[in-house]
Amino acid sequence: MPLRSGPPRGHTPSTRHPVGPPGGEPGLTNPARPGRAPAPAPHPPPERRSAPEWREALVRRVRAEFFEMPGMHLSLVQAQRLFGLPGDICQRVLAELMHEGFLCLSRNGMFVRREFSRG
């Protein structure tokens, strides 16, 4: 009797990843960005919004995104979507990075790392 190669008869291949969802176990990585550490909660209760450690973590996360993608230009609306933040918080984080000299606002209203701006 000849040996048959391939999947068993009646078997339909699965489209699921054999080890689970991309990015590992839920809660260990950001599902929107596999392989990344989880981001700080985008909508903390109002009493936590002023907590220095939460704000610092958020600023570090935004700075890291601009480091990872040199030359990235984002409008305020694009930044809100990318970072999953409400407009007021996103605006404050970007303003803080501008105050530090890390970001600047281009002539066309885009936020960009200072060393990648055109003047």
C-alpha positions in Angstrom: 0.0 0.0 0.0 1.6 3.4 -1.1 2.2 6.0 1.6 0.2 9.2 1.2 1.8 12.6 1.8 0.0 15.7 2.9 -2.7 16.3 5.4 -5.1 13.5 6.4 -8.1 13.0 4.3 -11.0 15.4 5.2 -8.6 17.8 7.0 -8.9 21.5 6.2 -5.9 23.6 7.0 -6.4 26.1 9.8 -5.7 29.8 9.3 -4.9 30.3 12.9 -1.3 30.7 14.1 -0.3 27.5 15.7 1.0 29.2 18.9 -1.9 31.6 19.4 -2.5 35.2 18.5 0.3 37.3 17.2 2.3 39.1 19.9 2.1 36.3 22.5 -0.2 35.9 25.4 -2.9 38.6 25.9 -1.9 41.3 28.3 1.8 40.8 27.7 2.1 42.9 24.5 0.1 45.6 22.8 -2.2 43.7 20.4 -2.1 46.5 17.9 1.7 46.4 17.8 2.9 42.8 18.2 6.1 42.4 20.2 5.7 45.7 22.0 5.3 46.3 25.7 1.9 47.3 26.7 1.2 51.0 26.6 -0.1 53.0 29.6 -3.9 53.0 29.8 -5.1 55.7 27.4 -8.0 56.8 29.4 -7.2 56.7 33.1 -9.6 58.0 35.7 -9.3 61.8 36.1 -7.5 61.4 39.5 -4.7 59.4 37.8 -4.3 61.8 34.8 -2.2 64.1 37.0 -0.1 61.2 38.5 3.5 62.0 37.5 4.4 58.3 36.8 1.5 57.9 34.4 2.3 61.1 32.5 6.0 60.3 32.4 5.3 56.8 31.0 3.1 58.4 28.3 5.7 60.9 27.3 8.4 58.2 27.1 6.1 56.1 24.9 5.4 59.0 22.5 9.2 59.9 22.4 10.0 56.2 21.7 7.6 56.1 18.7 9.3 59.2 17.2 12.8 57.6 17.8 11.7 54.3 16.2 10.4 56.0 13.1 12.9 58.7 12.1 11.4 61.5 10.0 7.8 60.7 11.1 5.5 63.6 10.7 2.1 63.5 12.5 -0.8 65.9 12.7 -2.6 66.1 16.0 -5.4 63.9 14.8 -3.0 61.3 13.5 -1.1 61.3 16.8 -4.3 60.9 18.7 -5.2 57.8 16.6 -1.7 56.3 16.8 -1.3 56.7 20.5 -5.0 56.1 21.3 -5.3 59.3 23.4 -8.1 61.9 23.8 -7.2 65.2 22.1 -6.5 67.2 25.3 -4.0 64.6 26.7 -2.3 64.1 23.3 -2.0 67.9 22.9 -0.4 68.2 26.3 2.1 65.4 25.7 3.2 66.8 22.3 3.5 70.3 23.9 5.7 68.9 26.6 8.0 67.2 24.0 8.1 70.5 22.1 9.0 72.4 25.3 11.8 69.9 25.9 13.1 70.6 22.3 12.5 67.0 21.2 9.7 67.9 18.8 8.8 70.9 16.7 5.8 71.9 14.7 6.4 72.2 11.0 5.0 74.9 8.7 2.2 72.6 7.7 1.1 71.8 11.3 2.8 68.4 11.6 4.8 67.3 14.7 8.3 66.1 13.8 11.5 65.4 15.7 13.5 68.6 15.8 16.6 67.1 13.9 14.3 66.1 11.0 12.6 69.5 10.6 13.5 71.7 7.6 14.0 74.8 9.6 
